[in-house]
């Protein structure tokens, strides 16, 4: 897993800059082997479950949104816009098959509020301001305590020309949008946290898996999921801020 920006950004250096050291301490084979730390003994079952999940992608208009960075509001804004504009042009949610992949630095968006507060994800992953579209009552402090896309309230997101837009997991899931999270990223980052805090990597990862947003599917890796999505005829869209 490549982390060039971590080594160039001073605030991150003390925490995420241990990626290379983590690999050495854990052993490259253990960290990156598909039968080692990434998926463990359940690698086959993980892949089977994920393949069964991908088989649920339906609809004429299929797309996968590849989220590798926090990118402000866009990890959920682009899928919402896809659904809204398809609706405006005569396609119902049943006509659309939408998959969102959280991998690499976007992995915290797949996790619930308690983990954001406990592990300070906004600092760890340098998740900055969401801009003027984020109108939540606690917008000034939200990212330090909660996942802005989970447990949203009406009026949390207001877009020029659109007005209030329901932009939470529950809103998109109600329209049939499917979300998945990279097991490789969950493994690597929980291991780094364990090394920095002298904690137990397996226990921290177990806590993170338990703290996934309900309905989010764990996949062997984000790039594995990109491939599977395209095998299921999903067009590819890379999520970035703008």
JOCOR-V441155 format. One record per helix or strand of 2 or more residues. SS is the DSSP state (H for helix, E for strand). FROM is the first residue (numbers start at 1). LEN is the number of residues. Records with the same first field share a line. If there is no record, write none. Layout:
BEGIN
SS=FROM-LEN, FROM-LEN
END
This chain:
BEGIN
H=4-4, 10-4, 16-11, 28-5, 40-15, 74-15, 93-3, 104-7, 113-7, 121-4, 142-4, 169-6, 183-15, 201-10, 222-10
E=61-7, 96-7, 157-3, 163-2, 178-5, 217-3, 235-4
END
